[in-house]
């Protein structure tokens, strides 16, 4: 029997769980408000906040860290992690990952940049192997998908590979077909948003508002922005790179239009008559449906077996309903609220620990 701990950091959440083989017997998701986040401006402060929450959970659940056989992290990975599968974090990969972490920095490219530093603090002095499974750097794009219209700026594959692939496999089971024999469009709608075209087991195209700045906006990321208008704003206002990053990846999306990043609160305020929140909700589902339809076109529309909606926003009946109204005639719509990330991370680690899959060590 293998004891495996999962550590998964989102933009406003910290998920911790403990498994014995495939059986999960302890789990907690800590969610922090915008006010709490604002009170912890540096990456070091963020880690201190999240570490305190996790350590209290460990104490309450009487978890023996010395008995943990493996720790699986949701980490972005690096440009060397382009193959789908399970990676063990060696010294090379560790250095690559930590290169994106700046303790005193107040910029947050992604919460996953803080996962490894947090894990190392929690497991200090213990020799526990750390794994990552299907990081966002998995790259299965076709050549034609890489062309953007500007040769110097190609489109890149950066998407929620872990959850998209895990949910796609669950969808395939529900359809009664092998994942590598069907065509799906998977819309991950959470703290980040990515919508991918799954062609017989390979994600051949995907939107990406995490770093590629395309596709629908998300709670704090801008998504598609008119290139000429953006360039003009940068040069006329002499914006620094830090100011541009903050505008597009910290204060963009729902935050830009409503001042809020909690979509549950935004939806609630919209229902109460707030015009800014209402318009932002309409715009989000409009953009999400438009991108889903675009990815269906990648797969020749009529050949799409199903459209899959997942992520935290899939709990919203309004969001799901509004998207279904626009794309439901293309293909059946399956909904998997939340994420299958924890299960996928455990299964990836177990395949390696059991010798069923060769671990990739960098």
Protein Blocks (a to p, Z undefined) as FASTA:
>chain_A
ZZdddddddfkbccddddehjbcfbdcdddddfklmmmmmbfklmmmmmmmmmmmmmmmn
opafklpmbdcdddebjfklmbgcdddddfklmmmmmmmpcfkbcbdfbfklmmmmmmmm
mmgoiacddddehifkbccbdfklmpnoiaklccdddddfklmmmmmmmmmmmnopafkl
cccddddddfbdcddddeehiafbdcdfklnogajddfkbgbjadfklmmmmmmmnopaf
klmmmmmmmmgcjllmnopablklmmmmmmnopaklmmmmmmmmmmmmmmmmmmmmmnom
mmpmbdcdedjklmpmklmmmmmmmmmmmpccdddehjfklmmmmmmmmmmmnopaccdd
ZZ
